[in-house]
């Protein structure tokens, strides 16, 4: 698909992003720290990247609004329902591989 026009590519990328976000909303058993330790990014990273993109375009999107777009609910509600305290091995792995983004 070398001849993919920019608009179609953007549509495909957006569809893949929406599917990733939906998947992460459904997999509430997967903790952010595990995502960070294994993949170097988590739901918070996705919401931060969304906010960065909005800021670059001078769009008014708060950090909390970006998180709600990713989590599908207010972040504090998601944390109360789904987030568990990181155990010592998770914390140690995070400190060892902490991403710089």
Rosetta blueprint (number, residue, H / E / L):
1 X L
2 X L
3 X L
4 X L
5 X L
6 X H
7 X H
8 X H
9 X H
10 X H
11 X H
12 X H
13 X H
14 X H
15 X H
16 X H
17 X H
18 X H
19 X H
20 X H
21 X H
22 X H
23 X H
24 X H
25 X H
26 X H
27 X L
28 X L
29 X L
30 X L
31 X L
32 X H
33 X H
34 X H
35 X H
36 X H
37 X H
38 X H
39 X H
40 X L
41 X L
42 X L
43 X H
44 X H
45 X H
46 X H
47 X H
48 X H
49 X H
50 X H
51 X H
52 X H
53 X H
54 X H
55 X H
56 X H
57 X L
58 X L
59 X L
60 X L
61 X L
62 X L
63 X H
64 X H
65 X H
66 X H
67 X H
68 X H
69 X H
70 X H
71 X H
72 X L
73 X L
74 X L
75 X H
76 X H
77 X H
78 X H
79 X H
80 X H
81 X H
82 X H
83 X L
84 X L
85 X L
86 X L
87 X L
88 X H
89 X H
90 X H
91 X H
92 X H
93 X H
94 X H
95 X H
96 X H
97 X H
98 X L
99 X L
100 X L
101 X L
